[in-house]
Every structure is written in C-alpha cells, then in structure tokens.
Amino acid sequence: MSPSPQASSRPGGRTARNRRSVLDAVAALLLETGYDGLTIDTVAARSGVHRTTVYRRWRDTGGLLADALDAARDVPWTPPDTGSLVGDLTAINRQIVAALTEVPSITAALIAASFRSPVAAEALRSFWEDRYAAAAVVVERVAPGVPARPVLVASCAPVFYELVLLRGPATDDLAERYARLAAASVSRSSASP
C-alpha cells in the first residue's frame, strides 16, 4: 500500500507533527475503546488536529488504522542472530509473546481491528509480508534452499494461536517449544533426498 499523496508531500514540519498526534490518538483510542470508539471525530478531538484535516488525509477509520500499521512497518527491525535456527526462532517468538501480552497490547488491538476494516486488513497483511521477508534470513543462514516462510509460519503461528485465539497463558516454554518444532522440520527436510 502506498502512502497518500499528502503523506509524502512534506516529510517534516506541521504535517509530521499532525501525523504523529493523530497516530498517537488512534493507538490510545483503540486501546481504550476498541474499534467501535475509533472515529474521525474522536481522533480529531484526542489529537488536537482539526477534523477537516483528519478527514482529508485519512478519509475514514480504515485509513487511520492502515496508516498506523504503515507507521509500525516503518520502525526498523533486525532479525536476531543467535547462532542457531532454534535460537533465532525462539527470539522472534519471544518478541511476539511480549507484543501480545503487554498490557494493554496495541498489537492485539490492531489485529482485532483489522477484522473490521478491509483497508486495515490489507495494511496488516502488508506489515506481515515485510516481516516475513526480513526474517527469512534466519532460515536461509542455516538451510539455504529451504523455503523460509513455511518455517517462520510453523514457528510463529502457534504462538498467535495460543495467545490470541485460545487466550492461553504465555508459559515460559511457549516461544521455544514452537521454535524447536519448526527447526526440526527444517532438519527433516534437509535430510530428505
């Protein structure tokens, strides 16, 4: 998803301050009221940015959520390099556990909101595509030629499933347990003729 023309027309100054204020308001309101409390009017009031400016730039709630996800995608992230596939996958999973279990969790709130907005859902999909592409190196370092994405999904998806869908506890072994299972699949596929 590309930014709107206004988003890229002036990278600093008042436009940047307004964007930061609006995105901070989106995060705060999403955590406080959920998707149903997130409107152009509530964001404008919370951010101190005029309603007309918010509407002109973001158009609707989906646009606000999509820009919040785009901003998250722009935060630099480097995949871990612990020296082993299990270690790297465990470290990634621990980051996921931390993001989903912080109280309140903006990550969980954005995921939930993406089910209510097609625009936000597309932005979330784009965010994950970028993360999977960046994380591919942890598999490629130890198993060149093995498709990285299925390994990453095998490691990370059960963590989301346990914490978000089942609302289970973040046990001490959660991150490593699924990392080990995914790494074992790489060992098996590398050993296959």
MOVENTA-V473001 format. One line per field, one symbol per residue. phi: phi as a letter, one per 40 degrees, with the letter a starting at -180 (. if undefined). psi: psi as a letter, one per 40 degrees, with the letter a starting at -180 (. if undefined). Layout:
BEGIN
phi: ???
psi: ???
END
This chain:
BEGIN
phi: .cccdccbcacbgcdccccccccccdccccccbgdcccbdcccccccgcddccccccbgaccccccccccccccccabccbchacdccccccccccdcccbcbcbccccccccccbbdccccccdcdcdccccccddccccbadgcdcddccccccdcccdcccccfccccdcdccdcccccccccccccccc
psi: hiiidddedheaadddddddddddddddddddeaddehiddddddddehidddddddedadddddddddddddehhhhiigeeiddddddddddddddddeihihdddddddddeehdddddddddddddddddeddddddeghehhddddddddddddddddddefiigidedddddddddddddddddei.
END
